[in-house]
Amino acid sequence: MQTTKSILLVEDDRVDAMTVKRAFRDLNVTIQLAHSKNGEEALEYLRNPDNEIPCVILLDLNMPKMNGIEFLKIAKADEKLKKIPIIVLTTSRDEQDKTESFQGNISGYIVKPVDYEKFVDTMKTINVYWTLSELPVGE
Amino acid sequence: MRNSKPILLVEDDRVDMMTVRRAVKDVNISNRVVHMLNGEKALEYLRDPDNKTPCVILLDLNMPKMNGIEFLKVVKADDTLKQIPVIVLTTSREKIDINESFNSGVAGYVVKPTDYKDFTEAIRKINQYWTSSELPN
């Protein structure tokens, strides 16, 4: 991912959020990581014109106030937000969650490895792919 | 890839198609590559209940009869097909193509490297990601 851009992490669990931040640091990924604690906060963040539109969104599913699937539906229905790739990053292997997520047009569904080294590896794979991939350009 | 379903390659250029097949083999990806020459034929393939649903679709943009974006829009509007991740694999770096693709629901947009080694690297990275990622059923 380009270093001038940012990633939005939508994650209610502070420990999980810290783990993502740590993994990016350990990988020397210098891209800015913004963090919202649930879908509602994420939408506020994204709709605030002072904030940079992120190049990708890492999305937890199980969150209070507005969960991942609800957020996904709203983001993908929004003309400005729908082009941002959204990658689900969750503990859930639930078939329903997978189906709903893919129906909702995600760009990846990652079940978080419990082992930290494997987690870092997974973050590396995400970073490598989204560096290889072109990214949409904002207005 | 995470599962053994075929990779659907939608590509009108036979040389490019051969390059993809070769790269998939050289990277030791065991998924079969099913090749369709344009969007129309790809849709026919996808809608035939006798055919295996692909795990991912690699999609060229510039094709006759039905181009990539048109195909993409049809697939993403179809309830039975929209779940399949579509990755654009194209020579085009045009911002308009990139934005249209993402607006229409692609899960990746890769500009084909001209160097074969780089091309196999790209295929390897795509495979790595879509092995890490779950895939729809």
Chai-1 contact restraints between the chains, C-beta under 6 A:
chainA,res_idxA,chainB,res_idxB,connection_type,confidence,min_distance_angstrom,max_distance_angstrom,comment,restraint_id
A,K83,B,F102,contact,1.0,0.0,6.0,A-B,restraint_1
A,K83,B,N103,contact,1.0,0.0,6.0,A-B,restraint_2
A,K98,B,E134,contact,1.0,0.0,6.0,A-B,restraint_3
A,F102,B,Q83,contact,1.0,0.0,6.0,A-B,restraint_4
A,F102,B,P136,contact,1.0,0.0,6.0,A-B,restraint_5
A,Q103,B,Q83,contact,1.0,0.0,6.0,A-B,restraint_6
A,N105,B,G105,contact,1.0,0.0,6.0,A-B,restraint_7
A,S107,B,A107,contact,1.0,0.0,6.0,A-B,restraint_8
A,G108,B,S133,contact,1.0,0.0,6.0,A-B,restraint_9
A,Y109,B,S133,contact,1.0,0.0,6.0,A-B,restraint_10
A,Y109,B,E134,contact,1.0,0.0,6.0,A-B,restraint_11
A,I110,B,S133,contact,1.0,0.0,6.0,A-B,restraint_12
A,T122,B,S132,contact,1.0,0.0,6.0,A-B,restraint_13
A,T125,B,Q128,contact,1.0,0.0,6.0,A-B,restraint_14
A,T125,B,Y129,contact,1.0,0.0,6.0,A-B,restraint_15
A,T125,B,S132,contact,1.0,0.0,6.0,A-B,restraint_16
A,V128,B,K125,contact,1.0,0.0,6.0,A-B,restraint_17
A,Y129,B,K125,contact,1.0,0.0,6.0,A-B,restraint_18
A,Y129,B,Y129,contact,1.0,0.0,6.0,A-B,restraint_19
A,L132,B,V110,contact,1.0,0.0,6.0,A-B,restraint_20
A,L132,B,A122,contact,1.0,0.0,6.0,A-B,restraint_21
A,L132,B,K125,contact,1.0,0.0,6.0,A-B,restraint_22
A,S133,B,G108,contact,1.0,0.0,6.0,A-B,restraint_23
A,S133,B,Y109,contact,1.0,0.0,6.0,A-B,restraint_24
A,S133,B,V110,contact,1.0,0.0,6.0,A-B,restraint_25
A,E134,B,I98,contact,1.0,0.0,6.0,A-B,restraint_26
A,E134,B,Y109,contact,1.0,0.0,6.0,A-B,restraint_27
A,P136,B,I98,contact,1.0,0.0,6.0,A-B,restraint_28
A,P136,B,N99,contact,1.0,0.0,6.0,A-B,restraint_29
A,P136,B,F102,contact,1.0,0.0,6.0,A-B,restraint_30
A,V137,B,K95,contact,1.0,0.0,6.0,A-B,restraint_31
